[in-house]
Amino acid sequence: MEHVGDVPLVLLIGGYAQSWHLGTKMSVRDTVTAWRDFAPRAFPLPHPSWRNTAWLKKNPWFEVDVLPVLRARVKEVLS
C-alpha cells in the first residue's frame, strides 16, 4: 500500500489485488469478511464477474453489511 500514496479510498477487487496490497494469504471470502479491519481507506471486494454470482448468493451479508458502508465512504470521499 505504500506505493499507492495518500489516496483516501482504495478498492481491492479480487484475490490478487487483496493479496498484493494487503499481504494477506486469506481467501477472498475471508478477506472480504474482515473488511472492517481495512476500512475506511481500503475495501476488499469480490471481483464483479458473472462467475461470482454464486459467491454473492452464498454471502448475502456482503450486500447488507459492506455495500452501504462503501457507498457512504464513496460519497464522503467525493464531497
mmCIF file of the N, C-alpha and C atoms, coordinates in Angstrom:
data_MODEL
# 
_entry.id   MODEL 
# 
loop_
_atom_site.group_PDB 
_atom_site.id 
_atom_site.type_symbol 
_atom_site.label_atom_id 
_atom_site.label_alt_id 
_atom_site.label_comp_id 
_atom_site.label_asym_id 
_atom_site.label_entity_id 
_atom_site.label_seq_id 
_atom_site.pdbx_PDB_ins_code 
_atom_site.Cartn_x 
_atom_site.Cartn_y 
_atom_site.Cartn_z 
_atom_site.occupancy 
_atom_site.B_iso_or_equiv 
_atom_site.pdbx_formal_charge 
_atom_site.auth_seq_id 
_atom_site.auth_comp_id 
_atom_site.auth_asym_id 
_atom_site.auth_atom_id 
_atom_site.pdbx_PDB_model_num 
ATOM 1   N N  . MET A 1 1  ? 0.812   -1.191  0.000   1.00 0.00 ? 1  MET A N  1 
ATOM 2   C CA . MET A 1 1  ? 0.000   0.000   0.000   1.00 0.00 ? 1  MET A CA 1 
ATOM 3   C C  . MET A 1 1  ? 0.858   1.259   0.000   1.00 0.00 ? 1  MET A C  1 
ATOM 4   N N  . GLU A 1 2  ? 2.116   1.139   0.404   1.00 0.00 ? 2  GLU A N  1 
ATOM 5   C CA . GLU A 1 2  ? 2.969   2.329   0.433   1.00 0.00 ? 2  GLU A CA 1 
ATOM 6   C C  . GLU A 1 2  ? 3.183   2.908   -0.962  1.00 0.00 ? 2  GLU A C  1 
ATOM 7   N N  . HIS A 1 3  ? 3.053   2.093   -2.005  1.00 0.00 ? 3  HIS A N  1 
ATOM 8   C CA . HIS A 1 3  ? 3.218   2.570   -3.372  1.00 0.00 ? 3  HIS A CA 1 
ATOM 9   C C  . HIS A 1 3  ? 2.028   3.401   -3.838  1.00 0.00 ? 3  HIS A C  1 
ATOM 10  N N  . VAL A 1 4  ? 0.890   3.195   -3.220  1.00 0.00 ? 4  VAL A N  1 
ATOM 11  C CA . VAL A 1 4  ? -0.324  3.889   -3.629  1.00 0.00 ? 4  VAL A CA 1 
ATOM 12  C C  . VAL A 1 4  ? -0.279  5.353   -3.220  1.00 0.00 ? 4  VAL A C  1 
ATOM 13  N N  . GLY A 1 5  ? 0.363   5.634   -2.115  1.00 0.00 ? 5  GLY A N  1 
ATOM 14  C CA . GLY A 1 5  ? 0.448   7.012   -1.641  1.00 0.00 ? 5  GLY A CA 1 
ATOM 15  C C  . GLY A 1 5  ? -0.748  7.404   -0.800  1.00 0.00 ? 5  GLY A C  1 
ATOM 16  N N  . ASP A 1 6  ? -0.994  8.687   -0.730  1.00 0.00 ? 6  ASP A N  1 
ATOM 17  C CA . ASP A 1 6  ? -2.046  9.220   0.131   1.00 0.00 ? 6  ASP A CA 1 
ATOM 18  C C  . ASP A 1 6  ? -3.371  9.294   -0.625  1.00 0.00 ? 6  ASP A C  1 
ATOM 19  N N  . VAL A 1 7  ? -3.949  8.142   -0.893  1.00 0.00 ? 7  VAL A N  1 
ATOM 20  C CA . VAL A 1 7  ? -5.232  8.045   -1.564  1.00 0.00 ? 7  VAL A CA 1 
ATOM 21  C C  . VAL A 1 7  ? -6.280  7.753   -0.491  1.00 0.00 ? 7  VAL A C  1 
ATOM 22  N N  . PRO A 1 8  ? -7.392  8.502   -0.473  1.00 0.00 ? 8  PRO A N  1 
ATOM 23  C CA . PRO A 1 8  ? -8.363  8.324   0.608   1.00 0.00 ? 8  PRO A CA 1 
ATOM 24  C C  . PRO A 1 8  ? -9.179  7.043   0.542   1.00 0.00 ? 8  PRO A C  1 
ATOM 25  N N  . LEU A 1 9  ? -9.259  6.415   -0.637  1.00 0.00 ? 9  LEU A N  1 
ATOM 26  C CA . LEU A 1 9  ? -10.065 5.202   -0.778  1.00 0.00 ? 9  LEU A CA 1 
ATOM 27  C C  . LEU A 1 9  ? -9.431  4.294   -1.817  1.00 0.00 ? 9  LEU A C  1 
ATOM 28  N N  . VAL A 1 10 ? -9.223  3.041   -1.432  1.00 0.00 ? 10 VAL A N  1 
ATOM 29  C CA . VAL A 1 10 ? -8.645  2.047   -2.333  1.00 0.00 ? 10 VAL A CA 1 
ATOM 30  C C  . VAL A 1 10 ? -9.595  0.862   -2.384  1.00 0.00 ? 10 VAL A C  1 
ATOM 31  N N  . LEU A 1 11 ? -10.017 0.492   -3.583  1.00 0.00 ? 11 LEU A N  1 
ATOM 32  C CA . LEU A 1 11 ? -10.873 -0.667  -3.773  1.00 0.00 ? 11 LEU A CA 1 
ATOM 33  C C  . LEU A 1 11 ? -10.003 -1.826  -4.232  1.00 0.00 ? 11 LEU A C  1 
ATOM 34  N N  . LEU A 1 12 ? -9.925  -2.845  -3.403  1.00 0.00 ? 12 LEU A N  1 
ATOM 35  C CA . LEU A 1 12 ? -9.096  -4.010  -3.704  1.00 0.00 ? 12 LEU A CA 1 
ATOM 36  C C  . LEU A 1 12 ? -10.003 -5.107  -4.245  1.00 0.00 ? 12 LEU A C  1 
ATOM 37  N N  . ILE A 1 13 ? -10.056 -5.199  -5.558  1.00 0.00 ? 13 ILE A N  1 
ATOM 38  C CA . ILE A 1 13 ? -11.027 -6.057  -6.228  1.00 0.00 ? 13 ILE A CA 1 
ATOM 39  C C  . ILE A 1 13 ? -10.383 -7.378  -6.613  1.00 0.00 ? 13 ILE A C  1 
ATOM 40  N N  . GLY A 1 14 ? -10.825 -8.438  -5.946  1.00 0.00 ? 14 GLY A N  1 
ATOM 41  C CA . GLY A 1 14 ? -10.345 -9.777  -6.237  1.00 0.00 ? 14 GLY A CA 1 
ATOM 42  C C  . GLY A 1 14 ? -9.159  -10.195 -5.382  1.00 0.00 ? 14 GLY A C  1 
ATOM 43  N N  . GLY A 1 15 ? -8.904  -11.471 -5.424  1.00 0.00 ? 15 GLY A N  1 
ATOM 44  C CA . GLY A 1 15 ? -7.871  -12.064 -4.593  1.00 0.00 ? 15 GLY A CA 1 
ATOM 45  C C  . GLY A 1 15 ? -6.465  -11.588 -4.869  1.00 0.00 ? 15 GLY A C  1 
ATOM 46  N N  . TYR A 1 16 ? -6.121  -11.390 -6.129  1.00 0.00 ? 16 TYR A N  1 
ATOM 47  C CA . TYR A 1 16 ? -4.764  -10.957 -6.445  1.00 0.00 ? 16 TYR A CA 1 
ATOM 48  C C  . TYR A 1 16 ? -4.484  -9.561  -5.882  1.00 0.00 ? 16 TYR A C  1 
ATOM 49  N N  . ALA A 1 17 ? -5.423  -8.643  -6.053  1.00 0.00 ? 17 ALA A N  1 
ATOM 50  C CA . ALA A 1 17 ? -5.241  -7.284  -5.524  1.00 0.00 ? 17 ALA A CA 1 
ATOM 51  C C  . ALA A 1 17 ? -5.172  -7.297  -4.003  1.00 0.00 ? 17 ALA A C  1 
ATOM 52  N N  . GLN A 1 18 ? -6.000  -8.092  -3.393  1.00 0.00 ? 18 GLN A N  1 
ATOM 53  C CA . GLN A 1 18 ? -6.014  -8.167  -1.927  1.00 0.00 ? 18 GLN A CA 1 
ATOM 54  C C  . GLN A 1 18 ? -4.716  -8.756  -1.400  1.00 0.00 ? 18 GLN A C  1 
ATOM 55  N N  . SER A 1 19 ? -4.273  -9.829  -2.005  1.00 0.00 ? 19 SER A N  1 
ATOM 56  C CA . SER A 1 19 ? -3.022  -10.461 -1.591  1.00 0.00 ? 19 SER A CA 1 
ATOM 57  C C  . SER A 1 19 ? -1.838  -9.516  -1.777  1.00 0.00 ? 19 SER A C  1 
ATOM 58  N N  . TRP A 1 20 ? -1.784  -8.851  -2.916  1.00 0.00 ? 20 TRP A N  1 
ATOM 59  C CA . TRP A 1 20 ? -0.668  -7.969  -3.233  1.00 0.00 ? 20 TRP A CA 1 
ATOM 60  C C  . TRP A 1 20 ? -0.616  -6.762  -2.292  1.00 0.00 ? 20 TRP A C  1 
ATOM 61  N N  . HIS A 1 21 ? -1.728  -6.059  -2.150  1.00 0.00 ? 21 HIS A N  1 
ATOM 62  C CA . HIS A 1 21 ? -1.733  -4.803  -1.398  1.00 0.00 ? 21 HIS A CA 1 
ATOM 63  C C  . HIS A 1 21 ? -1.854  -4.983  0.109   1.00 0.00 ? 21 HIS A C  1 
ATOM 64  N N  . LEU A 1 22 ? -2.508  -6.052  0.536   1.00 0.00 ? 22 LEU A N  1 
ATOM 65  C CA . LEU A 1 22 ? -2.679  -6.266  1.974   1.00 0.00 ? 22 LEU A CA 1 
ATOM 66  C C  . LEU A 1 22 ? -1.671  -7.267  2.529   1.00 0.00 ? 22 LEU A C  1 
ATOM 67  N N  . GLY A 1 23 ? -1.047  -8.016  1.637   1.00 0.00 ? 23 GLY A N  1 
ATOM 68  C CA . GLY A 1 23 ? -0.092  -9.025  2.079   1.00 0.00 ? 23 GLY A CA 1 
ATOM 69  C C  . GLY A 1 23 ? -0.758  -10.193 2.785   1.00 0.00 ? 23 GLY A C  1 
ATOM 70  N N  . THR A 1 24 ? -2.038  -10.408 2.513   1.00 0.00 ? 24 THR A N  1 
ATOM 71  C CA . THR A 1 24 ? -2.767  -11.485 3.172   1.00 0.00 ? 24 THR A CA 1 
ATOM 72  C C  . THR A 1 24 ? -2.644  -12.776 2.383   1.00 0.00 ? 24 THR A C  1 
ATOM 73  N N  . LYS A 1 25 ? -2.819  -13.862 3.071   1.00 0.00 ? 25 LYS A N  1 
ATOM 74  C CA . LYS A 1 25 ? -2.834  -15.181 2.445   1.00 0.00 ? 25 LYS A CA 1 
ATOM 75  C C  . LYS A 1 25 ? -4.224  -15.801 2.594   1.00 0.00 ? 25 LYS A C  1 
ATOM 76  N N  . MET A 1 26 ? -5.197  -14.969 2.913   1.00 0.00 ? 26 MET A N  1 
ATOM 77  C CA . MET A 1 26 ? -6.558  -15.448 3.144   1.00 0.00 ? 26 MET A CA 1 
ATOM 78  C C  . MET A 1 26 ? -7.309  -15.591 1.822   1.00 0.00 ? 26 MET A C  1 
ATOM 79  N N  . SER A 1 27 ? -8.406  -16.327 1.887   1.00 0.00 ? 27 SER A N  1 
ATOM 80  C CA . SER A 1 27 ? -9.280  -16.425 0.718   1.00 0.00 ? 27 SER A CA 1 
ATOM 81  C C  . SER A 1 27 ? -9.990  -15.093 0.521   1.00 0.00 ? 27 SER A C  1 
ATOM 82  N N  . VAL A 1 28 ? -10.565 -14.907 -0.648  1.00 0.00 ? 28 VAL A N  1 
ATOM 83  C CA . VAL A 1 28 ? -11.315 -13.683 -0.913  1.00 0.00 ? 28 VAL A CA 1 
ATOM 84  C C  . VAL A 1 28 ? -12.447 -13.550 0.098   1.00 0.00 ? 28 VAL A C  1 
ATOM 85  N N  . ARG A 1 29 ? -13.135 -14.644 0.368   1.00 0.00 ? 29 ARG A N  1 
ATOM 86  C CA . ARG A 1 29 ? -14.241 -14.584 1.325   1.00 0.00 ? 29 ARG A CA 1 
ATOM 87  C C  . ARG A 1 29 ? -13.746 -14.131 2.690   1.00 0.00 ? 29 ARG A C  1 
ATOM 88  N N  . ASP A 1 30 ? -12.660 -14.696 3.164   1.00 0.00 ? 30 ASP A N  1 
ATOM 89  C CA . ASP A 1 30 ? -12.132 -14.321 4.482   1.00 0.00 ? 30 ASP A CA 1 
ATOM 90  C C  . ASP A 1 30 ? -11.663 -12.867 4.513   1.00 0.00 ? 30 ASP A C  1 
ATOM 91  N N  . THR A 1 31 ? -11.017 -12.433 3.445   1.00 0.00 ? 31 THR A N  1 
ATOM 92  C CA . THR A 1 31 ? -10.546 -11.048 3.393   1.00 0.00 ? 31 THR A CA 1 
ATOM 93  C C  . THR A 1 31 ? -11.718 -10.083 3.338   1.00 0.00 ? 31 THR A C  1 
ATOM 94  N N  . VAL A 1 32 ? -12.711 -10.387 2.507   1.00 0.00 ? 32 VAL A N  1 
ATOM 95  C CA . VAL A 1 32 ? -13.881 -9.515  2.417   1.00 0.00 ? 32 VAL A CA 1 
ATOM 96  C C  . VAL A 1 32 ? -14.657 -9.537  3.739   1.00 0.00 ? 32 VAL A C  1 
ATOM 97  N N  . THR A 1 33 ? -14.723 -10.685 4.394   1.00 0.00 ? 33 THR A N  1 
ATOM 98  C CA . THR A 1 33 ? -15.387 -10.765 5.698   1.00 0.00 ? 33 THR A CA 1 
ATOM 99  C C  . THR A 1 33 ? -14.697 -9.863  6.713   1.00 0.00 ? 33 THR A C  1 
ATOM 100 N N  . ALA A 1 34 ? -13.394 -9.714  6.597   1.00 0.00 ? 34 ALA A N  1 
ATOM 101 C CA . ALA A 1 34 ? -12.615 -8.871  7.521   1.00 0.00 ? 34 ALA A CA 1 
ATOM 102 C C  . ALA A 1 34 ? -12.516 -7.426  7.036   1.00 0.00 ? 34 ALA A C  1 
ATOM 103 N N  . TRP A 1 35 ? -13.430 -6.973  6.198   1.00 0.00 ? 35 TRP A N  1 
ATOM 104 C CA . TRP A 1 35 ? -13.361 -5.639  5.583   1.00 0.00 ? 35 TRP A CA 1 
ATOM 105 C C  . TRP A 1 35 ? -13.206 -4.532  6.611   1.00 0.00 ? 35 TRP A C  1 
ATOM 106 N N  . ARG A 1 36 ? -13.780 -4.686  7.800   1.00 0.00 ? 36 ARG A N  1 
ATOM 107 C CA . ARG A 1 36 ? -13.689 -3.652  8.838   1.00 0.00 ? 36 ARG A CA 1 
ATOM 108 C C  . ARG A 1 36 ? -12.244 -3.419  9.288   1.00 0.00 ? 36 ARG A C  1 
ATOM 109 N N  . ASP A 1 37 ? -11.413 -4.437  9.151   1.00 0.00 ? 37 ASP A N  1 
ATOM 110 C CA . ASP A 1 37 ? -10.004 -4.301  9.525   1.00 0.00 ? 37 ASP A CA 1 
ATOM 111 C C  . ASP A 1 37 ? -9.245  -3.362  8.580   1.00 0.00 ? 37 ASP A C  1 
ATOM 112 N N  . PHE A 1 38 ? -9.775  -3.138  7.396   1.00 0.00 ? 38 PHE A N  1 
ATOM 113 C CA . PHE A 1 38 ? -9.081  -2.350  6.379   1.00 0.00 ? 38 PHE A CA 1 
ATOM 114 C C  . PHE A 1 38 ? -9.763  -1.007  6.093   1.00 0.00 ? 38 PHE A C  1 
ATOM 115 N N  . ALA A 1 39 ? -11.050 -0.923  6.410   1.00 0.00 ? 39 ALA A N  1 
ATOM 116 C CA . ALA A 1 39 ? -11.810 0.312   6.181   1.00 0.00 ? 39 ALA A CA 1 
ATOM 117 C C  . ALA A 1 39 ? -11.377 1.359   7.203   1.00 0.00 ? 39 ALA A C  1 
ATOM 118 N N  . PRO A 1 40 ? -11.509 2.612   6.919   1.00 0.00 ? 40 PRO A N  1 
ATOM 119 C CA . PRO A 1 40 ? -12.231 3.212   5.810   1.00 0.00 ? 40 PRO A CA 1 
ATOM 120 C C  . PRO A 1 40 ? -11.371 3.486   4.583   1.00 0.00 ? 40 PRO A C  1 
ATOM 121 N N  . ARG A 1 41 ? -10.076 3.222   4.648   1.00 0.00 ? 41 ARG A N  1 
ATOM 122 C CA . ARG A 1 41 ? -9.224  3.537   3.494   1.00 0.00 ? 41 ARG A CA 1 
ATOM 123 C C  . ARG A 1 41 ? -9.307  2.485   2.403   1.00 0.00 ? 41 ARG A C  1 
ATOM 124 N N  . ALA A 1 42 ? -9.287  1.229   2.777   1.00 0.00 ? 42 ALA A N  1 
ATOM 125 C CA . ALA A 1 42 ? -9.298  0.145   1.791   1.00 0.00 ? 42 ALA A CA 1 
ATOM 126 C C  . ALA A 1 42 ? -10.519 -0.748  2.001   1.00 0.00 ? 42 ALA A C  1 
ATOM 127 N N  . PHE A 1 43 ? -11.093 -1.174  0.893   1.00 0.00 ? 43 PHE A N  1 
ATOM 128 C CA . PHE A 1 43 ? -12.226 -2.094  0.922   1.00 0.00 ? 43 PHE A CA 1 
ATOM 129 C C  . PHE A 1 43 ? -11.902 -3.288  0.029   1.00 0.00 ? 43 PHE A C  1 
ATOM 130 N N  . PRO A 1 44 ? -11.689 -4.463  0.625   1.00 0.00 ? 44 PRO A N  1 
ATOM 131 C CA . PRO A 1 44 ? -11.516 -5.665  -0.191  1.00 0.00 ? 44 PRO A CA 1 
ATOM 132 C C  . PRO A 1 44 ? -12.886 -6.107  -0.728  1.00 0.00 ? 44 PRO A C  1 
ATOM 133 N N  . LEU A 1 45 ? -12.950 -6.330  -2.030  1.00 0.00 ? 45 LEU A N  1 
ATOM 134 C CA . LEU A 1 45 ? -14.212 -6.664  -2.683  1.00 0.00 ? 45 LEU A CA 1 
ATOM 135 C C  . LEU A 1 45 ? -14.041 -7.888  -3.570  1.00 0.00 ? 45 LEU A C  1 
ATOM 136 N N  . PRO A 1 46 ? -15.125 -8.655  -3.751  1.00 0.00 ? 46 PRO A N  1 
ATOM 137 C CA . PRO A 1 46 ? -15.043 -9.751  -4.719  1.00 0.00 ? 46 PRO A CA 1 
ATOM 138 C C  . PRO A 1 46 ? -14.993 -9.173  -6.121  1.00 0.00 ? 46 PRO A C  1 
ATOM 139 N N  . HIS A 1 47 ? -14.432 -9.910  -7.041  1.00 0.00 ? 47 HIS A N  1 
ATOM 140 C CA . HIS A 1 47 ? -14.365 -9.454  -8.423  1.00 0.00 ? 47 HIS A CA 1 
ATOM 141 C C  . HIS A 1 47 ? -15.781 -9.427  -9.004  1.00 0.00 ? 47 HIS A C  1 
ATOM 142 N N  . PRO A 1 48 ? -16.156 -8.330  -9.684  1.00 0.00 ? 48 PRO A N  1 
ATOM 143 C CA . PRO A 1 48 ? -17.524 -8.232  -10.214 1.00 0.00 ? 48 PRO A CA 1 
ATOM 144 C C  . PRO A 1 48 ? -17.710 -8.990  -11.521 1.00 0.00 ? 48 PRO A C  1 
ATOM 145 N N  . SER A 1 49 ? -17.438 -10.248 -11.491 1.00 0.00 ? 49 SER A N  1 
ATOM 146 C CA . SER A 1 49 ? -17.535 -11.088 -12.673 1.00 0.00 ? 49 SER A CA 1 
ATOM 147 C C  . SER A 1 49 ? -18.838 -11.878 -12.631 1.00 0.00 ? 49 SER A C  1 
ATOM 148 N N  . TRP A 1 50 ? -19.346 -12.247 -13.782 1.00 0.00 ? 50 TRP A N  1 
ATOM 149 C CA . TRP A 1 50 ? -20.536 -13.095 -13.823 1.00 0.00 ? 50 TRP A CA 1 
ATOM 150 C C  . TRP A 1 50 ? -20.279 -14.414 -13.100 1.00 0.00 ? 50 TRP A C  1 
ATOM 151 N N  . ARG A 1 51 ? -19.015 -14.809 -13.008 1.00 0.00 ? 51 ARG A N  1 
ATOM 152 C CA . ARG A 1 51 ? -18.680 -16.061 -12.322 1.00 0.00 ? 51 ARG A CA 1 
ATOM 153 C C  . ARG A 1 51 ? -18.848 -15.954 -10.811 1.00 0.00 ? 51 ARG A C  1 
ATOM 154 N N  . ASN A 1 52 ? -18.927 -14.736 -10.294 1.00 0.00 ? 52 ASN A N  1 
ATOM 155 C CA . ASN A 1 52 ? -19.070 -14.545 -8.853  1.00 0.00 ? 52 ASN A CA 1 
ATOM 156 C C  . ASN A 1 52 ? -20.516 -14.403 -8.411  1.00 0.00 ? 52 ASN A C  1 
ATOM 157 N N  . THR A 1 53 ? -21.460 -14.610 -9.301  1.00 0.00 ? 53 THR A N  1 
ATOM 158 C CA . THR A 1 53 ? -22.871 -14.561 -8.927  1.00 0.00 ? 53 THR A CA 1 
ATOM 159 C C  . THR A 1 53 ? -23.147 -15.559 -7.807  1.00 0.00 ? 53 THR A C  1 
ATOM 160 N N  . ALA A 1 54 ? -22.581 -16.741 -7.902  1.00 0.00 ? 54 ALA A N  1 
ATOM 161 C CA . ALA A 1 54 ? -22.771 -17.751 -6.851  1.00 0.00 ? 54 ALA A CA 1 
ATOM 162 C C  . ALA A 1 54 ? -22.171 -17.277 -5.531  1.00 0.00 ? 54 ALA A C  1 
ATOM 163 N N  . TRP A 1 55 ? -21.004 -16.620 -5.590  1.00 0.00 ? 55 TRP A N  1 
ATOM 164 C CA . TRP A 1 55 ? -20.373 -16.103 -4.371  1.00 0.00 ? 55 TRP A CA 1 
ATOM 165 C C  . TRP A 1 55 ? -21.293 -15.094 -3.689  1.00 0.00 ? 55 TRP A C  1 
ATOM 166 N N  . LEU A 1 56 ? -21.865 -14.199 -4.479  1.00 0.00 ? 56 LEU A N  1 
ATOM 167 C CA . LEU A 1 56 ? -22.757 -13.181 -3.928  1.00 0.00 ? 56 LEU A CA 1 
ATOM 168 C C  . LEU A 1 56 ? -24.015 -13.814 -3.328  1.00 0.00 ? 56 LEU A C  1 
ATOM 169 N N  . LYS A 1 57 ? -24.526 -14.845 -3.958  1.00 0.00 ? 57 LYS A N  1 
ATOM 170 C CA . LYS A 1 57 ? -25.707 -15.537 -3.409  1.00 0.00 ? 57 LYS A CA 1 
ATOM 171 C C  . LYS A 1 57 ? -25.373 -16.273 -2.117  1.00 0.00 ? 57 LYS A C  1 
ATOM 172 N N  . LYS A 1 58 ? -24.169 -16.823 -2.015  1.00 0.00 ? 58 LYS A N  1 
ATOM 173 C CA . LYS A 1 58 ? -23.754 -17.543 -0.801  1.00 0.00 ? 58 LYS A CA 1 
ATOM 174 C C  . LYS A 1 58 ? -23.389 -16.602 0.341   1.00 0.00 ? 58 LYS A C  1 
ATOM 175 N N  . ASN A 1 59 ? -23.131 -15.344 0.015   1.00 0.00 ? 59 ASN A N  1 
ATOM 176 C CA . ASN A 1 59 ? -22.684 -14.366 1.004   1.00 0.00 ? 59 ASN A CA 1 
ATOM 177 C C  . ASN A 1 59 ? -23.578 -13.119 0.981   1.00 0.00 ? 59 ASN A C  1 
ATOM 178 N N  . PRO A 1 60 ? -24.854 -13.266 1.361   1.00 0.00 ? 60 PRO A N  1 
ATOM 179 C CA . PRO A 1 60 ? -25.770 -12.120 1.305   1.00 0.00 ? 60 PRO A CA 1 
ATOM 180 C C  . PRO A 1 60 ? -25.385 -10.989 2.266   1.00 0.00 ? 60 PRO A C  1 
ATOM 181 N N  . TRP A 1 61 ? -24.588 -11.290 3.263   1.00 0.00 ? 61 TRP A N  1 
ATOM 182 C CA . TRP A 1 61 ? -24.119 -10.268 4.208   1.00 0.00 ? 61 TRP A CA 1 
ATOM 183 C C  . TRP A 1 61 ? -23.316 -9.182  3.493   1.00 0.00 ? 61 TRP A C  1 
ATOM 184 N N  . PHE A 1 62 ? -22.682 -9.535  2.368   1.00 0.00 ? 62 PHE A N  1 
ATOM 185 C CA . PHE A 1 62 ? -21.875 -8.556  1.635   1.00 0.00 ? 62 PHE A CA 1 
ATOM 186 C C  . PHE A 1 62 ? -22.735 -7.373  1.203   1.00 0.00 ? 62 PHE A C  1 
ATOM 187 N N  . GLU A 1 63 ? -23.874 -7.665  0.598   1.00 0.00 ? 63 GLU A N  1 
ATOM 188 C CA . GLU A 1 63 ? -24.748 -6.599  0.121   1.00 0.00 ? 63 GLU A CA 1 
ATOM 189 C C  . GLU A 1 63 ? -25.379 -5.825  1.279   1.00 0.00 ? 63 GLU A C  1 
ATOM 190 N N  . VAL A 1 64 ? -25.661 -6.509  2.364   1.00 0.00 ? 64 VAL A N  1 
ATOM 191 C CA . VAL A 1 64 ? -26.323 -5.888  3.512   1.00 0.00 ? 64 VAL A CA 1 
ATOM 192 C C  . VAL A 1 64 ? -25.343 -5.088  4.375   1.00 0.00 ? 64 VAL A C  1 
ATOM 193 N N  . ASP A 1 65 ? -24.173 -5.646  4.632   1.00 0.00 ? 65 ASP A N  1 
ATOM 194 C CA . ASP A 1 65 ? -23.226 -5.036  5.574   1.00 0.00 ? 65 ASP A CA 1 
ATOM 195 C C  . ASP A 1 65 ? -22.173 -4.139  4.922   1.00 0.00 ? 65 ASP A C  1 
ATOM 196 N N  . VAL A 1 66 ? -21.611 -4.590  3.820   1.00 0.00 ? 66 VAL A N  1 
ATOM 197 C CA . VAL A 1 66 ? -20.471 -3.894  3.226   1.00 0.00 ? 66 VAL A CA 1 
ATOM 198 C C  . VAL A 1 66 ? -20.893 -2.772  2.276   1.00 0.00 ? 66 VAL A C  1 
ATOM 199 N N  . LEU A 1 67 ? -21.800 -3.065  1.375   1.00 0.00 ? 67 LEU A N  1 
ATOM 200 C CA . LEU A 1 67 ? -22.135 -2.078  0.344   1.00 0.00 ? 67 LEU A CA 1 
ATOM 201 C C  . LEU A 1 67 ? -22.671 -0.753  0.882   1.00 0.00 ? 67 LEU A C  1 
ATOM 202 N N  . PRO A 1 68 ? -23.533 -0.737  1.890   1.00 0.00 ? 68 PRO A N  1 
ATOM 203 C CA . PRO A 1 68 ? -23.977 0.564   2.408   1.00 0.00 ? 68 PRO A CA 1 
ATOM 204 C C  . PRO A 1 68 ? -22.825 1.403   2.985   1.00 0.00 ? 68 PRO A C  1 
ATOM 205 N N  . VAL A 1 69 ? -21.897 0.755   3.662   1.00 0.00 ? 69 VAL A N  1 
ATOM 206 C CA . VAL A 1 69 ? -20.747 1.473   4.230   1.00 0.00 ? 69 VAL A CA 1 
ATOM 207 C C  . VAL A 1 69 ? -19.843 1.968   3.107   1.00 0.00 ? 69 VAL A C  1 
ATOM 208 N N  . LEU A 1 70 ? -19.630 1.145   2.098   1.00 0.00 ? 70 LEU A N  1 
ATOM 209 C CA . LEU A 1 70 ? -18.806 1.548   0.952   1.00 0.00 ? 70 LEU A CA 1 
ATOM 210 C C  . LEU A 1 70 ? -19.449 2.722   0.212   1.00 0.00 ? 70 LEU A C  1 
ATOM 211 N N  . ARG A 1 71 ? -20.746 2.656   -0.006  1.00 0.00 ? 71 ARG A N  1 
ATOM 212 C CA . ARG A 1 71 ? -21.437 3.766   -0.685  1.00 0.00 ? 71 ARG A CA 1 
ATOM 213 C C  . ARG A 1 71 ? -21.275 5.064   0.095   1.00 0.00 ? 71 ARG A C  1 
ATOM 214 N N  . ALA A 1 72 ? -21.436 4.996   1.404   1.00 0.00 ? 72 ALA A N  1 
ATOM 215 C CA . ALA A 1 72 ? -21.288 6.180   2.251   1.00 0.00 ? 72 ALA A CA 1 
ATOM 216 C C  . ALA A 1 72 ? -19.854 6.714   2.181   1.00 0.00 ? 72 ALA A C  1 
ATOM 217 N N  . ARG A 1 73 ? -18.888 5.813   2.159   1.00 0.00 ? 73 ARG A N  1 
ATOM 218 C CA . ARG A 1 73 ? -17.488 6.229   2.082   1.00 0.00 ? 73 ARG A CA 1 
ATOM 219 C C  . ARG A 1 73 ? -17.172 6.896   0.750   1.00 0.00 ? 73 ARG A C  1 
ATOM 220 N N  . VAL A 1 74 ? -17.710 6.367   -0.332  1.00 0.00 ? 74 VAL A N  1 
ATOM 221 C CA . VAL A 1 74 ? -17.507 6.975   -1.647  1.00 0.00 ? 74 VAL A CA 1 
ATOM 222 C C  . VAL A 1 74 ? -18.078 8.388   -1.656  1.00 0.00 ? 74 VAL A C  1 
ATOM 223 N N  . LYS A 1 75 ? -19.283 8.554   -1.120  1.00 0.00 ? 75 LYS A N  1 
ATOM 224 C CA . LYS A 1 75 ? -19.890 9.889   -1.053  1.00 0.00 ? 75 LYS A CA 1 
ATOM 225 C C  . LYS A 1 75 ? -19.026 10.838  -0.232  1.00 0.00 ? 75 LYS A C  1 
ATOM 226 N N  . GLU A 1 76 ? -18.503 10.331  0.879   1.00 0.00 ? 76 GLU A N  1 
ATOM 227 C CA . GLU A 1 76 ? -17.637 11.147  1.748   1.00 0.00 ? 76 GLU A CA 1 
ATOM 228 C C  . GLU A 1 76 ? -16.383 11.595  1.007   1.00 0.00 ? 76 GLU A C  1 
ATOM 229 N N  . VAL A 1 77 ? -15.766 10.688  0.294   1.00 0.00 ? 77 VAL A N  1 
ATOM 230 C CA . VAL A 1 77 ? -14.528 10.996  -0.426  1.00 0.00 ? 77 VAL A CA 1 
ATOM 231 C C  . VAL A 1 77 ? -14.790 11.985  -1.568  1.00 0.00 ? 77 VAL A C  1 
ATOM 232 N N  . LEU A 1 78 ? -15.924 11.853  -2.218  1.00 0.00 ? 78 LEU A N  1 
ATOM 233 C CA . LEU A 1 78 ? -16.236 12.708  -3.360  1.00 0.00 ? 78 LEU A CA 1 
ATOM 234 C C  . LEU A 1 78 ? -16.752 14.085  -2.971  1.00 0.00 ? 78 LEU A C  1 
ATOM 235 N N  . SER A 1 79 ? -17.144 14.258  -1.706  1.00 0.00 ? 79 SER A N  1 
ATOM 236 C CA . SER A 1 79 ? -17.647 15.585  -1.330  1.00 0.00 ? 79 SER A CA 1 
ATOM 237 C C  . SER A 1 79 ? -16.579 16.485  -0.794  1.00 0.00 ? 79 SER A C  1 
# 
